Amino acid sequence: MDIGALIPQFGGFVYTIIAFVVALSVIVAVHEYGHYIIGRLSGIRAEVFSIGFGPVLLSRVDRHGTRWQIAALPFGGYVKFWGDSNAASGQDSQSMAEIWRNNPDDLRHTMHGAPLWARAATVAAGPVFNFVMSILIFAGIFMLRGTATEPLTVGEVKELPQGGYELRAGDEILAIAGHDLPGPEAEGSWTGIIDSLPREPVLPYTVRRDGVEMVVDGPFLFPPYVQSVAPRSAAFDVGIAPGDVITAVNGDPVFAFEQLKEVVEGSDGAPLLLDVWRDGEMLEFTLVPRRTDEPQPEGGFVTHWRIGIVGGMAFEPATEPMGPLAAASGAVAQTWAIVQGSISGLWHMITGAISTCNISGPVGIAETSGAMASQGAQSFIWFIAVLSTAVGLLNLFPIPALDGGHLVFYAWEAVTGRPPSDGVLKVLMSLGIAMILTLMVFALGNDLFC
């Protein structure tokens, strides 16, 4: 593995680690706070709320007797409830036997002595809070971005290498090359005409400007403009950046994003020489497309050759505010899509339909954290929301030692009227920890060798 590939352009290895720690700390804090607050409201006393492990750097005790602390190793966290094992915190605490001897009524305020409903709610709250955080972030971003106005209106014209176009901010797009744009009531959207447009570098746009209809020259609606770059992709590794415009591939001019896509998909993994325009300067990049497993809306995966860039329009559309209900609906749909895609991806890896290299470990997540941070605060916050959903889903897997495993134990107790025996719990917890460690080693191997 090329260790240099781990150092993003935006600030080096240290900044990547900082981005990773920030993302992980936020997600862990929300997850553990879910356990803490629902446990407290359920009558279960929390002794320690810790972000990180190891030596304590900062701490304070609140009026409920909970010690809030930040520890030296910021790669996780925990909530220690009254009567729990001391292994995680390294601090003295009363054992369950001592609590029972001192005051049997206090057992109700321990995790082990609380009613089944309180224990189940406390355990489930961690993943639920992760999902809620994701939904809130997605909704906030949707509201911040707004939705494109109808009719489609030019908000800001992007700089393109050809230049000299007559489109202006505020122009309402009525038709492109004689193709009318459908209204908001039409099935589909205005993007449905893209395949019908002639592939020419300059197209006639029928616009309404200051109440007057006119025809002006404009670029192909979707030029080979780099809107964003996928972390850990071929384009990211060679230094292609948002705002770049690809003007030629292997010496052949391109002016539509679909042209670039067709060349990449037909490359069969052969190296490609890209001519790239960046702020008035021409650059050359050579990269090798990579096989990528892409989830489909209808389910399943399709494998294509990709270089890892997302295209954008020739101009930024003018937007109007998105209402809270619409934003919330879109946020729930986005979170559910991540859950569905994750489960589908895992199933397809188990059946061998797609590569197991799709599983990333800590190195891959750290690199992605840094890459998303390099593309701006909004991209980084979006990534935190995606990762929060993934963490919530992972914790619900029915593996002993994870929240989902505990919920399975509680379901067993609800059905049989008694919890699994201590011996069975020890064996299952050991197996669960072994499974988690094996997965971590496997994912780290993917980071290093895939």
Phi, psi and omega in degrees: 000138177281108182297331178299336179292344180278355184256100182295162184291333194281354180169006173092179186298319182298318180295326176298315178297319179299314180299319180296314181296318179298311181299313182294320182295319179297314182295316179296318181299317179293317180300309182290328177295325175302312176301313186297307189290322178289324176298315180297316179293337179271001178093012180260128184276131177259129179271318185223134169240113187237133167258111184098173180234170175086203183304138182279129178266315180223145177200157171205155180250127182272180185291346178270359180087010179269131176272117176263126187217155171243124183256171191287332183256098190275043183244053180143200181175177182196161167243127178256115179271159183302128179091355178288168175297152181269003188300319184288318187271335184069016183247151179290145178204157177291137174282167178300322181295318180295319179298318180294320180293320183288315181196101182304332180295336181290343179302331178301334184265008173261161179294323184280335183261357181285159176301157182303318182297323181291318179296314181297317180296320181295317180292316182291336186296329180301301177300322180299318179295326175298316179294318180298317178300316179301314181298317180295319179294312180301316180298318179297318179293319178299319180292323179292318181288326185075188179234147183299138180289158174240125359290163179305127185233140180288123176268308180212128179278129180278154175283126178234155186298328181291315179064181174077012180282157186261359177296144178228156174300134181099348177294130174268122184277117180261325181202155176230123180052039177083359180260116180291143174278133180291152177281176183296339181277349182287148177291137186086217179203181182297340179290350180294344181272355187304315182294340182272347183286140174294141180275084179232147181293335179231130181233149176280126178253126171270118186232160170251116182238117181055038177084359182246129176278138179205167177248127180229159177278140177213166180284169170305137191301320177242085177285173178284058181266134182272104178281319177205162182237130180288134176300148176060030179254171179298319180293318180296319184294331181267354175102012174292139189230157174305140183098344176291152174235123180275121185257339181203151175234121183053036177087351179267124182297144174228142178224002176233140181299325179297327176298314178299315181300317181295321179293317181295314181295331180267006185284337183057031176084007179285149179300145179238137175260117182253129168269126188233131175264126181223109177051044177087357181248140178265130180234162176236137177227136173248127180218165181242117178302152181239146177289129185230131177270118185246126177293146180252148181303325182274003181106159181082182183227150174233135182260127179226163168279132181220153173251351171094031175241150176247129182279167178218168180287166180288347176213158174277124179293145171294145184236162173232155185301145174260132181292157181302320182293317178295320179294318179296319178298316178295324180292319177296317179297320179296316179296317179296324178297322178294318178298311180299315180297322180294314180295317179297318180297317179298316179297317181291332174288320179297320181277356178083010182288329177228166185289143175287354176292351177290347177274123179257148176256196184298325180293315180296319179294320179297316180297319178295321177302312180295319181296318179291323177297327180292342181262010174116161183298320183296319178296319181294317180294322176300317179298319178302319179295318178297314181294325178297319177298317181296320179294317178300316180294315180302319182290343178272353177298139185284059180250125177308143184090341172263166180303320180297324177295318178297321179295327175295318177299319180292325176296320176299317180296322180294324183280317187267342182087001178211149179285163174300152181294159179301322180296315179296318180299318181298316180295313181295320179295321178296317177297319180298315179297321178297318178298317181294316179296320178298317178297320179296317179295319179297315180294321177295322176299321176299318179300323187273329191239344181281000000 
